Amino acid sequence: MPLPNCEYKSGIDFVTNNKEQTHIFYNFVYTLLNIHNLKRILYSVCIFSIISWYPALAQRQCGFEITKAALIAKDPAWAQKLQNQKASLQSVADSYKKNLLANKGRKTTAVSAIPVIFHYLVTNAQLLQLGGIAGVQQRVDSQMAVINRDFNRQNLDSVLIPSGWKPLFASTGIRFGLAHTDPSGHGTPGYDIKIIPNSPGGFSGASSNYSNAKHASTGGTDSWDVNKYLNIWCTNFTDFGGLLGLTTYKSGTGIGGFPLDEEGVVLNYAVVGKRVSSADYYIPTTYHSDYYDQGRTLTHELGHFFEIWHTWGDDGGFCPWNGGFDDGLSDTPPEGDSKYFAYPYTIAGGTYRDSCHLNGSVEQQPYGAASLDFMNYTDDVAMQLFTPDQAAVMASMVLMSDGENYSLTQHPELLNWSPITGVNDVPANYSLVVSPNPTSGVVYITFNQNTDELQEITVTDIFGKTIYNNHISGSGKSIYSIDLSGYSKGIYLVRCNFASGSITRKISLQ
Ligand SMILES: [Zn+2]
């Protein structure tokens, strides 16, 4: 949590942007008055203050603390419930690892990838910023690759992990796939796009977990069955410019919590996916001429979705032995405050040590602080791993038949393209016919009405490989022909992207 911003709002008169002095001040007051909960009180003030003020495009900020504060505001009993949840995590991790050792880690063999749906809520200008529908497609596809790699110990930047941390580089075994059948049985590319009004140009309500973005009745998009799909809304946060993402996790829903149908992740629309061009629009970081452009915001938020906490324990800079919190897991070392930037590693084989590295004279961070952990606040390029305990907690939620997210792994049919291939929400005037179907070579795409908003036609095989791509400039024609005679027999997908939606048709080449 960025203390300088809290200082600004709370009016405490000491130097901003100097965390060391901040800690000295807090420690002084803490010692002088011996009020055990003082820092928590101050911290709560900070949480509510930053909801109403935050510099645009600042350092990484996720909504985990906001969500916790909102739950406690609903009912003070949540404060204890949340602590109990965190206190249970180590036993959850230990139990999973013990079962794995006993070769019983998965109580079922029928676990498949989690179907993911991205709901974009953007203005026309924001859609253009993203590169139009083709840009959204690239960002969604690259985002899926990032989370599958990060959750399975396959991220290529793992070569950066120092040797001391290598034994703590873990895989969850959780996999994700784009949903290709929507709740009504129609085909979907795994994302939908709703154009929202230029004013306000996004959604507000961080303390309600952006509830209004999650319902069509308030201008957003309804979730798809949260027990079958992982819902990810991508939009602009008009009340909280520095926020990159916010997660509604299952243990925070239900009686006394957030509505069940609001489970999922809300992301800033410009941190989704992985950059392919220097011209791509992504949110810049404050300090390092860097960007949140490697897809790590979703990796981080999915950690919360699967119930793990920030590595430093969200306590504003204290150590566990000095009134602070920890993240409830033993293999993430005790840590002072959140880490930003891309820190230089200063320990041989490790990262660097922070203010919590010594408890008395005992070294607590033999290989440094967990600045490289996905559950820290470092820049995208500086985070590379989940630890075994973190991975075990998440796997327990997803892969165990009694895990709270297990149902998401039970619908492999949603990953397949539906026989009903029309995308449901495309305006009727874009209706088209692909014929002949089946075909032995040339297919004709005939548009029933004007095609002024047609931007692109692509043909992919069932593995997602693009075999034909035609960027349309100017007014579209009413008929296009594509020659597939040189390709293998089988099923192909023709996708027509328009400024306000897309249509996909399945064709058979015989
Ligand atoms: Zn977070």
Residues whose N, C-alpha, C, O or C-beta is under 5 A from the ligand:
A	BS01	ZN	C62 F64
